[in-house]
Every structure is written in structure tokens, then in C-alpha cells.
């Protein structure tokens, strides 16, 4: 009893580890709950990019290696029920982690299930927060308060997330970051702004420039404090947490800010956390996690091997990010393996900044004369509609639409999405706010581009508009589609 009390009240990581696992379970639950109602519309049999079709195509062109090139449980069954079942199973495993029941097997299950959903929905789940969740979830499988190696790897993960995001802003030579004007645009052009983003956009320019410079300092210099003595680590944690809270107030970036804050736990220790948590809660937390926080000492070797792999691979990734060169040979193979299984990821949040917001409006018609507009759930459309607060939920389709005007590689999925609207696919139209053709599929689809800007304070006071928009004409790559024959795949 005295030994246990001494360990608990000291500067160890027993309480930190227990608390982190619970919070990770909450974030896993958020991620799985977010994808559950969307997965059939994204990759189901009538979805935008059916995973069953992709797997069938790979099966005809690759041998046994296909299972390693695309690691997913959906090789066994890629039906709609399997997709939804995997997401629901992830929710159940997340609850087991939260309530400290079979936590280690549940952590393994969640990693496998989320990695499978990632590969099944690669276009729509290929975001840095998905990689961050998988990397943190993988490390959590090996977490024990006795393993300082794993705890240091969590700090290394947080360091890389912050430092790589900062240094990429300079290595890519974006003029808005080097010229300290990034925040002049960010609040207006980000994928899904919150209502407070409108107010932040109208802050004085000197304050926006100061915020841009402060962001570079927080992302490039502060991370080095994470490896300094105790009080320096605490300062790095609180600065990072403050920055994440400010981002959450103005941006719908789902759970990445929550996960970043959760990773900051490893910059503290039990003694620090006990000062702010109720004693009854800490006793309950430790008691419930007693069976999940210990590993045999023989596994120290495995932790050392894992640390070596992560340090080498992540160092190569940082070199690639700074030099903008792709590694070859063994280094390239390590990076490819790590990124396939998402155990080590690259992080570069907003390395370049758009300077204008281009939104696409999609309309359908039965006769080519009368057009009806498809309304999205969350992305800007109606200029009088107040921006929504949707975090920690991520509407994958709304987010992906933001990239269509930026990258020609988005065209294949976007074309498939428009074809799904011509087919009047019920799982795809369910991803939208409304379907203007509930009874009969449209014969024609057109896409128009608009430039959106936040309204001025005077304009909003007079008209109630949150946005003003300017018509740019048809979206050139795919301005018009016509259905040939009856709807259906």
C-alpha cells in the first residue's frame, strides 16, 4: 500500500497513463461515431467510391501482396453491413477503453478497425488527424507508466506534430506566412469556419500579423521546450493547449485539437495532475486501470525496437519536408511502410494559405431549363446562413469539397460524386442537407463557381448577410453532366 501511494503521489506517470487512455477512448468514440452515418455514402455499394469495386480491381492485378499494400479487414467482406458494422464495433471498443474493460485488446481492435476504414475511404479519411489518431492509438497499445520509452515517444509525436506543422510553413516558401499575412486570410478561407471566425477576420491587421508571428513561434520554437526540465515542459504544454483552444473557437477541425491537448498530458506528471483533479476521481481512475497499465519487463526490448523504427522513419520524413525531396532506397521503403500502416505520419497543418475562397454550387435539372440547387449540410452556401459549429464531428463530404478547386487530383472522386447525384443514390444524397429530386433522378447536373468573402460589419448589420459572393461562371473542368439512360450504376 505504501509503495503504491508513493508511486501515485510522486512524479511518475501512472495517473497520466490512465487518464490518457480514457481520453483516447473518447476521441476514438468521436471518430467512429462521426464516420458511422457517412461510411455507406462514401464507400458503400451505392456510395461515391465503392470499396468493393476497388478491392475487386486490385484482386485481378495483384497477388498475395495486395493484402499488405492495402491492409483492411474488408478483404473478408466489403458489404455495406460490414462497413457500418466495423464503425459500430469501433464505437463498442472505444467504450471498453473508456470504462477500462479489456483495454489492451480494445486498443488493438480500434487500431485495426480504423486503419481498415481509413483504407476503405482513403480519399475522405486521408487527413492528418486520421493519421494522428492512428499513430497515437498504435503507441497506446504499448503504453505503460513503467515504460519511459513509450512516454518519450508520445512526446516525440507531439513535438513532430507541432514542429513539422511550423517548419513546413517556411520550407514551402508560402508568402503569406513569411510576410506575416496568413491570418488575414485564414479565418475566411478555412474549410468550415465557426461564427467567431467572422469576428476574428475583422480584427485589426496589426493583431492578425502578431497572431501569425506568434503561430510560427508556438509551432517552431515552443516544441523544443517539450524535452527540457519539468517547468519548461509545463510551459510548453500550457502554451500549446491555449493555442488549440483558440483554434477550436474559430475553426471546425473536428478532434485534432482535442487529441493534441490530450497528448500534452505527457508533458506533465502525476504530481502536477493530482493538484487539479479531485482525489476521489484519481483513486477511481487508478483502481479501474490497475489491470491495464502493466507490461512484463521482457517487452522493453520490443519498445526499444519500436522507438528505433519511429525515430529513424520520422527523421527521414522531417528531412523530406524540409528539403522537399523524396527518399529512395531503404529510407523510402521505411517511409512507405510507415505511411501505409499509419504508424508514423507526416504533419504539415496549413503549410500554404489560400488567399480567396472559391465555393462550388451544384444544381440539377430534369429538362435543362429549370434548375434546383443541392444544399450541403455545413459548408458555406446560403450567404445569410450563420456558420455552423460542428466539432468534434467531421462531415467528410463538406470537407472534401474544399479541395476540389485546389487540386486536379480531386477530379476523379468529384466526377464520381456528380455521377452519384445523377443516379440519385440514396446513401450519397443522405450526406447532403436536402435532395431537390426526391422522386425522380435529374437528367442534367451543372457546377458553378463563386468567390465568397465575409461580409463587412456594416453590411451584416444592414442585411444580415454573413457572406457576400461573386459569380465566376461554370466550373471549367466539369461544368455540365448529362445522364445517359436510366439512373443506376
N, C-alpha and C positions, 0 to 999 in steps of 0.2 A: 504494500500500500504506500509506504513512504517513498519507495523508488518511483512508483507511478506518479505520485504527487510531485516529486522533484522534477521528473521529465516533463510533466504537464505545465508546471509553473516556470520552467526555465525558458531559455531562448531556442528551444527545439522547434520541430515542425509537425508535431503530431496533430495539433489542433488545426494548423494551416492546411495540412493534407486532407483532413476530414471535411473541413469547410469547402475546400476547393472541389472535392469530388461531388459534394451535394450541389454546388452551384453549376458545375459542369453538367450534371444530370438535368438541371433546369434548362440550361441552354440547349442541350441535346433535345429535350422535350419541345422547346420552342421551334427548333429546326424541323423536327419530324412533323409536328402539328402544322407547320407552315406549308410543307410540301404535300401533305396528305390530300387536301382537296384539289390540288393542282396537277398531281402526277399523271392522271389519265389524260388530261387535256394537253399535257406537254409531250408525253412519250407512250401513251396507251395506243390501243389498236386503231382508234379514230382520232388520235392526237396529232399534234403538229409534226413531230418526228418520231414515229413509232419505233420503239426499241426492238421489237420482234423482227421488223424488216431489216434493221441494221445487223442484228445477230445472224439472220439467215444469209445475208450478203457476205459477212465475214466467214461464215462456215463453208461457203463454196470456194473461197480464195485462200484460206489459211488452214493449216493443220492444227495439231495439238497446242501449238504456241499461242493460238488465239485466246486461250483461257488466261494466259499470263499478260498478254498485250491489252486485254480488256477484262480486268478482274471484276466479276459481278456474279451474284447468285442467280441472276436472271438467265444464265445459260441453262439452268434447270427448268425454268418456267418463266416465260415473259408475257403472261396474260395480264389483262387489266386487274384481275383479282390478286395476282402475285405482286404487282406494283403497289397497289393500295395496301395489301397485307404486309409488305415489307415496311412501309411507312408506319402502319399501326403497330407492328412488332417493335419498331424503334421507340415508339411512344411508351410501350409497356416496359421495355428495357430501361428507358430513362427514368421511369417511376421507381424501378428497382434500385437504381443508383441513388436517387433522391432519398429513398427510405432505407438505404443501406441493407438491402437484401440481395445476396448473391452479386455483389457489386462487381467483382472481377469478371465473372462470365458475362455480366450485362455490359460491361465496358467493351469487351471483345465483340459481343454481338452488335453493339451500336456502331463500332468502327466498321465492321464488315457490311452492315446494312446501309450505312450512309455512303460508304465507298461504292457500293453497288448502285445506289440511287444516283450518285454523282456521275458514274459512267453511263447510266441509262438516260440521264438528262444532261449530258455533257455541255451542250450549248447554254443551257439555262442554269446550271449549277457550277459553272466554271468561274466562280468569283473567289476573291482572296479570303473572304470569311468562311467559305466552304472548305478551302484548304486549311485555314487556321483551325477550324473545328476538328478536322480530321487529324491534323498534326498534334493538337493538344489532347485529343481523345486517344491517340496512339500512345503518347507518353504516359497518359494517366493509367494505362494498363499496367505499367511497371512502377507506378508511384508507391512509395513507402516512406514514412518520415525518417527511417534509418538510412535511406539511400540519398546521400548528399549529391551523388552524381546526377540522379534524375531531377532533383530540385534545381541544380545548376543548369540542366538542360532546359527547364522551364524558363529560367531567367534568360538563357541564351535565345529561346524562342521569342520572348518579349522584346529583347534587345533587337533581334533581327527584324521583327515586325515594325518597330519604330524607326530604327536606323535606316533600313533599306527604303522605307517609305520616304524618308527625308533626303537621303543621298540621291535617290532616283530623280528627284525634282531638280537637282543640279546637273547630274550626269547626262540627262536628256536635253539639257540646254533650253528649257522652256523659258521664253522671255517674260512671262507673267510672274514666274517665281523669282527669277534673277532680278527683275525690275520691281519686285515687291508690289505687284498689282493683282495677284491671284485672287484675293478675297474681293476685289472689285467686281469679279465675275462669278465666283464660286456659288454664292447663295442663290443666284438667279439661274445658273445653268446646270446645277447638280440634278441627278435623275429625279428624285422625289423630295422637294423642299417641304418643310413644315411651315405653318403660318408665321413663326418667328423669323424664318429666313427672309420674309419680306421686310421686316423691321431691320434686320441685320444688314440687308443690302443697302439701306438708306442711311447707315451710319456715316459719320464724317470720313472723308477719304484718308485723313491722317491716321485715324483709328484703324481703318481697314489695312493700311500699309503696315502699321505697327503689328496687327494681328498676323499678317503674312510673315513678317520677320520673326515674330515670336514662334510661329508654327515651325519654321526651319530650325530654330534653336531647340525647341522641345523635341523635335524628331531626330536631330543630328547630334547635339551635344548632350542632352539630358540622358539618353540611353547609356552613356559610358558611366554615369553615376550608379547604375544598377550593379556594378561589380566592385564598388568602393565599400568602405566600412558602413556599419549599421545605419547611422543617422543620414548618411548620404543616400543610401538605398531608400530610406523612408521618404526623403525629399523627392527623389525621382518618382516614387510611387504616387505621391500626392499631386505632383505636377502633371503626371500622365493621367491620373484619374480626373483632375479638373478639366483637362483638355478634352477628354472623352465625354464628359457631361456637357460641355459647351457644344460639341458636335451633335450630341443627341437632341439638344434643344432646337437646332436648326436643320437637322438632316434625318431622313428616314433610312438609316444604314443598318436596318434590321438588328442582328445581335452582335455584330463585330465589336461595337463599343462596350457592350456588356461583357463579352469574352475578354477583351483587353483589360478591363477593370478587374475581372476575376483573376487573370494572370498576374496582376500586380500583387496579389496575396503573397506570392513567393519572394517579394522584396521585404516583407515583414517577417516576424517570427511569432511564436505562441505568446510570449510575454507582452508584445505590443497589442496583439488582437484581444487578449483577455481583458485589457483595460477598457475596451469599448463594447464587449459582448456580455450579456447577463451570465452570471456564474451558473445558473440552472441550465441555461441553453448549452454552455460549453460542456458541462458534465454529461448531458444527454447526448450531445454530438459525439463525444469521445466514446461513450458507452456503446452507442449503436454502431460505431465504426471499428470497434475493437477487433473484430474478426477479419476486417478487410484491409488493415493497414500494415500487416507484417508479411515479409517475404523471407525465405530461407537465405542465409548468408551466401550460399553457393551461387545465388543469382547475381552476385556482384560482378562476376565475370561477364555475364550477359549484358549488364548495364554498361560496363566499360566498352564492350564491343559496339553497342548501340551508340554510345557517346562518340566513339571514334568515327563511325559512319556519318552521324549527323554533323559533326564538326567539319569533316572533310567536305562533305557534299554541300553544306550550306556556305562554306568558304568559297567553293567554286561558283556557286550561284551569285554570291556577292561580287566576285571578280567579274562575272559575266555582266552584271548590272552596271558596274562602274565603267567597264571597258566597252560595253555594247558588242562583245564578241561571243560567239557560240563555242563552247568547249567541244573537243573531239577526243577520241581515244577512250581510255579508262574513265577519265573525268566526265566526259559526255555521257558515257554509259551509266555512271552512278547517278547523274542528274536525271536522266531519262527514267531510271528505275524509281528514284525517289518521287518524281512527279507523277508517275503512273499510279503509284500506291499512296500518294499524297502524305508521305511520312516526313518529307522535307519540302517546303514550298517557297516560292519567291513572293516577296511582298513589295508593292510599289503603289500605294494608295494615292490617286490623283497626281501622277508624276507630271502630267501636262494638263493644262487648263483650257477648256473651250472658252471662247470669248463671246459666243452667241448661242442662243437656244433655238434649235430647229425642231419643231414638232410635226409629226405626220398625222393627217386626218384621213381615215379610211371610210369610204362610202360605197354602198351597194345600190343596185338598181335592177328592176325587173325588165324595163323596156329601154334603158339608155337615156331617158328623159327626166324622170323623177328619181331623185337620189335621196337616200336615207343614210345618216351617219352612224357608224358604230362608236359607242361611248366606252372608253376604258374606265376601269374602276378607280384608279388612283393617279395616273399621270395627268399633267395639265391638258385641258381641253376647253371646257367652258370658261371663258375669261372672267365670269362673275363668281365662279366656284372657289371657295376658300381652299387652299392647300390642305391636304389631309395629314393627320398623324397616324401612321400605321405600324411604326416599330413596336415590337421586335419582329412582326410579320414581314415577310418579303414576297410581294406579288411578282413572280418571276417574269411574266409576260410584259408587264408595265416596265420593269427594269430593263429588259432586253430591248424594248423599243427605243430606248435612249441611244443605243449603239448603232442603229441601222443607218443613220445619216453620216456616221463617222468612218465606217469600215466596210469595204466591199465584200469582205468575207462573211458579213451578216446576211447577204442576199439569199443564199440557199434556204435558210430557215424562214426568212421573211416571205419568200415566194411560197414555201410550203404552208405558212400561216394563212396567206391570202387564198390559197387553194382550198384550205380547210373551211374558210368562210364561204367560198363558192359551193362547197359540199354541204354547208350548213351543219357541220359536225357539232353535235350537242355538247360533247366534252370540251371542245375548243370555245364555242360561244359562251359556255358557262364561266370562262375565265374573264369575260367582259362584263361591264355593268348592265348591258341590255343587248338583246338581239332584235334589230328592227325588222327581221324577217322570220318570225316565229313559225309561220305556217308554210312558207314556200321559199326555197333557196333562191338567192339573187342570181341573175344571169350575168351581170357585169359587176366588176369591182374596180374602183379607181383610188388612187392615192395622191393627195395634195399636200404640199409643204407650206408651213407657216413659220415665220420668225416671231418668237414670243419674248416679251420683256415684262418685267414687273411694272405695274402702273406707278405713277408718281403719287405722292401723298395727296396732292390737290385733286388729281384725277380720281383717286379712290374715294376721297371724301365727297366728291360731287356725284359720281356714277355708281360707286360700289364695286368697281372692277378691281380685281386682284392682278389681272394681266391685261396687256394690250398686245394685239397680234397684227402681223402684216402678211398678206398672202404673197407667196412666192411662185405659185403655179404648180403644175403637175410635178410629182417626184420622178425625176427623169429615168432612173433605172427601171422602175416598174410602175408606170403611170396608169396602166389600164389592163385589166384581165377579163377575158370572156370565158364563160363555162361552155365547154363543148359536150353535148349530150346530157344525159340525166346526171343529177348530183350523185356522188359516191366515189369511193376510191377505186 
